[in-house]
Amino acid sequence: MKDHLSVECEAILQPKIAARDVQVHYGETHAIKDVSVDIADNTVTAFIGPSGCGKSTFLRCINRMNDTIGICRVRGDIKLDGEDIYDKAVDPVQLRAKVGMVFQKPNPFPKSIYDNVAYGPKIHGLARNKTELDEIVENALRRAALWDEAKDRLNQPGTGLSGGQQQRLCIARAVATAPEVLLMDEPCSALDPIATAQVEELIDELRQNYCVVIVTHSMQQAARVSQRTAFFHLGNLVEFGDTGQVFTNPQDKRTESYITGRIG
Amino acid sequence: MPLIWIFASLLALGAVGYAMGRRRAVAVAGGDARRLHSLPNYYGLNVLLAVLVPSFGVLFAWMLMQPMLIEHSVAAGLPAVTAEHTLVMSDVRRLAEGLKTAIAQGAMSGDDMRALATGDGTIRAALAAVGVALGSEVEPVVLIAAQSYLAKTQTGDVLRTIVVITLAVAGFYWAMGQTNTAFRARNTVERAVLVMLMAAASIAILTTVGIVFSMLFETINFFGQYQIADFFFSTTWSPNFRGNSQLGILPLLWGTLYISIIALLVAVPIGLYAAIYLSEYAAAKTRAIAKPLIEVLAGIPTIVYGLFALVTVGPLLRDYFAQPMGWGESGSSVMTAGLVMGIMLIPFVSSLSDDIINAVPQTLRDGSFGLGATKSETIRQVVLPAALPGIVGAVLLAASRAIGETMIVVLGAGAAARMDLNPFEAMTTVTVKIVSQLTGDTDFAAPETLVAFALGLTLFAITLVLNVIALIIVRTYREHYE
């Protein structure tokens, strides 16, 4: 266990996100127990684990989306660039602009493709004029590998796109607000294999500019896209390490059982 | 056989048919229901339907047709077929009814009835004794016609009973004969149910068509007596039952629109804001209490709102706004009716909008929050646009209510037809005038009465156009958003 920790410290000299002893309660349910994790910048970190293990809940702590749920209480310490995000001085709305999120089901707004992407920049006043906004939208769509397909139909509703395109639109929408961290909550679970492959490729490219955290049910996906993997089980963080090591040489019995298909 | 007995025996035969059909199906299958194509119930229902549907169908058709045919043949026997034709026929009917009652009560026999003679007052006396009052002494032609009317009706009734009962029995035997293991009773019964559902749908549609046509005929009648251009473009409304009326719809339409617009200006913002608060901000507990409380407003009868307008809002507006500002002296005003009607409409807007806003998927809100939008930005830019088609529908529903409202206007805005911009003046609406033209001792041939139908049809056309506009708006936005 000691070896493992030291390996971890080497890998993450300055963690982008540092969580310490995080506890989450949904009413009476203790959903997250003592989770401490360091997430590095410019890396894809995957959260895996069986349903109900708390991986999505923990993800939603990082941009304080859990605040929108009345019965949810979060304790512990989560630091983004050394700053406590649960500090009273932090405005969760501002935080969410910095920590973008992509959801399980593609959820484009009932607006045009352009307005979907321009939504965040407009709210946060990122563009001084229309030309700048056009640029931001184009860049975001290019980054999400959607520009070529969408450039001729920017004024058409985003809901008219295919499922995979919708999910890439949602990624473009998140990218457009210039976040530092991208949280992805099972972004491919509603997509077919081809769309999944496109989104996975995209995730790998996004690593250049962002710290990406992805929750996934598919272990193959975690193995394909992530550099670091965290395994959650019943609200505990069981194991966290380099993806290759977690999948080939798990330290914990539970991780091994899950990966080989005996639990979960 | 009286009608009620026919009904009762048909129903009884149906019930017996159900039980026997069911039993027979089980017997045919040798007691093993699994060998049947359908469940035993369906065989029973099949017999029930075969008994009831044709017999009831013929019964109702007969009941509609018989009086028409008999009247036609009796009327042909009357010598002077004149403009008073309908009056004479109603005399014949009344006399026939009277004679029938007299026979039923035993005051005279059938032979007595046939032997009756006119001119000596015996008929009036005989009928008065059984409680049927005749206005004047019976004329010979009318008596003959009434006797033939009565005879034909009685023959018809007997024939009706025989035909209907025969049909029912025939249906019974036919359906029983069908019952065997291979007969697809379930499919037959389900097809019959489908036909019934279609009949229900067409009744609603046909009734609407019927209403429109009845209004249309009276309206055409009206325009035969009154210039169509004067009705639509005259700015004066002054009906006069001695004739020479001016029946311009414009002042009434103006009043209707003015009051409706004020009502919507009150109801739409308040209702919409209430809906947004309840669905997006209020805690579940608050919502559970507040929503039913708001909906109580919708349950208050409009006449109560009218009283509220008359005794509270009207004098209040007059004493504190209109009089000090020199805008008018009237206790009833467009403003009073508009405000009170607006309050009445709040629950229509809020309750529907609340449901619609709640139906907007949570994932859209999450998406917006996840981009760092505040709650109000999310509501304004994501939730409301997504809910817009439904909200437009709610507003237009409220608008049709406002246009059709009568009691609040009578008590709140008065009954004076006037075209004025001052909202503190008394004005009135189309609906109020429809009521006032049709109440009291009226002559249904005069344009002053018939104008009510023209007004009603115009109102119907306006609400129809409103609904069509609503549909178009909803459809365009739906294409845009979903």
Interface residues (C-beta under 8 A of the other chain):
Chain A: N63 M65 T68 G70 V93 Q94 L95 R96 A97 K98 G100 M101 V102 F103 K105 N107 P108 F109 P110 K111 Y119 G120 I123 H124 P157 T159 C170 R173 A174 T177
Chain B: A283 P361 T363 L364 R365 D366 G367 S368 F369 G370 L371 G372 A373 T374 E377 Q381 V382 P385 A386 H480 Y481 E482
